[in-house]
Amino acid sequence: MKIKDCKKLHELRDLVECSKAHRCIDSTSQDRCKAKYYAFSDRMECLEEDPTVCEFSERFSGRSSFICTCPLRKYITIHFEKAIDPE
């Protein structure tokens, strides 16, 4: 199934306001916000060059790293991309 055809994503889209116009649904993987999902902690690390410009990016425990709290990006990562899971 293609991301743009996923009913659940469109339901989430209707609930989530996004300053980036939900580009993660309509774009290719190279154009999506960069993020890495860690299944063991159910968290996504924001890998954008400047994470401070996104309303879904939050500083993680006072460190220089950021987590992504966007439910759309998380759903895409879990269901359409590979998650990082400890062996």
TORNUSE-744192 format. One record per atom (N, C-alpha, C): residue in three letters; x negated, y, z negated. Coordinates in steps of 0.2 Angstrom, whole numbers, padded with zeros to 4 digits, always signed. Atoms other than C-alpha are relative to their C-alpha. Layout:
<recs>
alaXYZ/...
</recs>
This chain:
<recs>
met-0004-0006+0000/met+0000+0000+0000/met-0004+0006+0000/lys+0004-0006+0000/lys-0006+0017+0004/lys+0002+0005-0006/ile-0002-0004+0006/ile-0007+0030-0010/ile+0006+0004+0001/lys-0006-0004-0001/lys+0005+0042-0002/lys+0006-0003+0001/asp-0006+0003-0001/asp+0018+0029+0000/asp+0002-0003-0007/cys-0002+0003+0007/cys+0018+0024-0019/cys+0005+0004-0003/lys-0006-0003+0003/lys+0035+0028-0027/lys-0002+0003-0007/lys+0002-0002+0007/lys+0027+0029-0045/lys-0004+0007+0000/leu+0004-0006-0001/leu+0015+0042-0039/leu+0004+0006+0001/his-0004-0005-0002/his+0028+0053-0032/his+0005+0002-0006/glu-0003-0001+0006/glu+0038+0051-0048/glu-0004+0005-0005/leu+0005-0003+0004/leu+0023+0057-0058/leu-0001+0007+0003/arg+0001-0006-0004/arg+0020+0071-0045/arg+0006+0005-0002/asp-0005-0004+0001/asp+0037+0078-0049/asp+0000+0003-0008/leu+0001-0002+0007/leu+0033+0079-0068/leu-0006+0004-0002/val+0007-0003+0002/val+0015+0086-0067/val-0001+0006+0005/glu+0002-0006-0004/glu+0011+0104-0062/glu-0007-0001+0001/cys+0007+0000-0002/cys-0005+0105-0053/cys-0003+0006+0004/ser+0002-0006-0003/ser-0015+0120-0048/ser-0004-0002+0007/lys+0004+0002-0006/lys-0024+0109-0034/lys+0005-0003+0005/ala-0005+0002-0004/ala-0007+0105-0026/ala+0000-0007+0001/his+0000+0007+0000/his-0008+0087-0030/his-0004-0003+0006/arg+0004+0002-0006/arg-0022+0085-0017/arg-0002-0008-0001/cys+0003+0007+0001/cys-0027+0068-0025/cys+0005-0005+0004/ile-0005+0004-0003/ile-0011+0060-0017/ile-0001+0000+0008/asp+0000+0000-0008/asp-0013+0066+0001/asp-0007+0000+0003/ser+0007+0000-0003/ser-0032+0066+0002/ser-0004-0006+0000/thr+0004+0006+0000/thr-0045+0053+0006/thr-0004+0000-0007/ser+0004+0001+0006/ser-0056+0046-0008/ser-0006+0005-0001/gln+0005-0005+0001/gln-0070+0058-0004/gln+0002+0007-0002/asp-0003-0006+0002/asp-0059+0073-0006/asp+0003+0001-0007/arg-0004+0000+0007/arg-0051+0068-0023/arg-0005+0003-0005/cys+0005-0002+0006/cys-0058+0075-0039/cys-0004-0006-0002/lys+0004+0005+0002/lys-0072+0065-0045/lys+0001-0002-0007/ala-0002+0003+0007/ala-0068+0054-0060/ala-0002-0007+0000/lys+0001+0007+0001/lys-0073+0038-0067/lys+0004-0003-0006/tyr-0005+0003+0005/tyr-0061+0027-0077/tyr-0004-0006-0004/tyr+0003+0005+0004/tyr-0068+0017-0092/tyr+0006-0004-0003/ala-0006+0004+0002/ala-0055+0003-0095/ala+0000-0002-0008/phe+0001+0002+0007/phe-0062-0002-0112/phe+0002+0005-0005/ser-0002-0005+0004/ser-0058+0015-0119/ser+0006+0004+0002/asp-0005-0003-0004/asp-0044+0020-0107/asp-0001+0007+0000/arg+0001-0007-0002/arg-0052+0036-0103/arg-0003+0001+0006/met+0003-0002-0006/met-0058+0045-0088/met-0005+0006-0001/glu+0005-0005+0001/glu-0074+0055-0087/glu+0001+0004+0007/cys-0001-0004-0005/cys-0072+0070-0076/cys-0008+0001+0003/leu+0007-0001-0003/leu-0087+0071-0064/leu-0001+0006+0005/glu+0000-0006-0004/glu-0083+0087-0055/glu-0006+0005-0002/glu+0006-0005+0001/glu-0097+0100-0053/glu+0001+0005-0005/asp-0003-0005+0005/asp-0087+0113-0063/asp+0006-0002-0003/pro-0007+0002+0002/pro-0074+0104-0073/pro+0004+0005-0004/thr-0003-0005+0003/thr-0070+0120-0082/thr+0006+0003+0004/val-0005-0004-0004/val-0059+0126-0068/val+0007-0005+0001/cys-0005+0005-0001/cys-0047+0111-0069/cys+0004+0000-0007/glu-0004+0000+0006/glu-0032+0112-0082/glu+0000-0007-0003/phe+0000+0007+0002/phe-0034+0093-0084/phe-0006-0002-0003/ser+0007+0002+0002/ser-0052+0093-0089/ser-0001+0003-0008/glu+0001-0002+0007/glu-0056+0093-0108/glu-0007-0002-0002/arg+0007+0002+0003/arg-0073+0094-0117/arg+0001-0006-0004/phe-0001+0006+0003/phe-0076+0077-0124/phe-0005+0001-0007/ser+0003+0000+0007/ser-0081+0078-0143/ser-0006+0005+0000/gly+0005-0005+0000/gly-0091+0094-0141/gly-0006-0001+0004/arg+0006+0002-0004/arg-0103+0086-0129/arg+0000+0004+0007/ser+0000-0003-0007/ser-0107+0092-0111/ser+0004-0004+0005/ser-0005+0004-0004/ser-0096+0079-0104/ser+0007+0002-0001/phe-0007-0002+0000/phe-0078+0081-0100/phe+0004-0006+0002/ile-0005+0006-0002/ile-0063+0069-0099/ile+0005+0003+0004/cys-0006-0002-0004/cys-0049+0070-0086/cys+0006-0003-0003/thr-0006+0002+0003/thr-0032+0070-0093/thr+0006+0000+0005/cys-0006+0000-0005/cys-0022+0070-0077/cys+0003-0007+0001/pro-0004+0007-0001/pro-0009+0056-0076/pro+0000-0002+0007/leu+0000+0002-0007/leu-0009+0056-0057/leu-0007-0003+0002/arg+0007+0003-0002/arg-0028+0054-0055/arg-0001-0006-0004/lys+0001+0006+0004/lys-0028+0041-0069/lys+0004-0006+0004/tyr-0004+0005-0003/tyr-0014+0031-0060/tyr-0004-0002+0007/ile+0004+0002-0007/ile-0024+0032-0043/ile-0006-0004-0002/thr+0006+0004+0001/thr-0040+0026-0051/thr+0002-0007-0003/ile-0002+0006+0002/ile-0032+0012-0060/ile+0003-0005+0005/his-0004+0005-0005/his-0021+0005-0046/his-0003+0000+0007/phe+0003+0000-0006/phe-0031+0010-0031/phe-0007+0000+0001/glu+0007+0000+0000/glu-0049+0012-0036/glu-0002-0005-0005/lys+0003+0005+0005/lys-0061+0001-0046/lys-0001+0004-0006/ala+0001-0003+0006/ala-0061+0004-0064/ala-0007-0003-0003/ile+0006+0003+0004/ile-0077+0001-0075/ile+0002-0003-0006/asp-0002+0004+0006/asp-0074-0013-0087/asp-0006-0004-0002/pro+0005+0004+0002/pro-0087-0021-0098/pro+0000-0007+0001/glu+0000+0007-0001/glu-0092-0038-0094/glu+0001-0005-0006/
</recs>
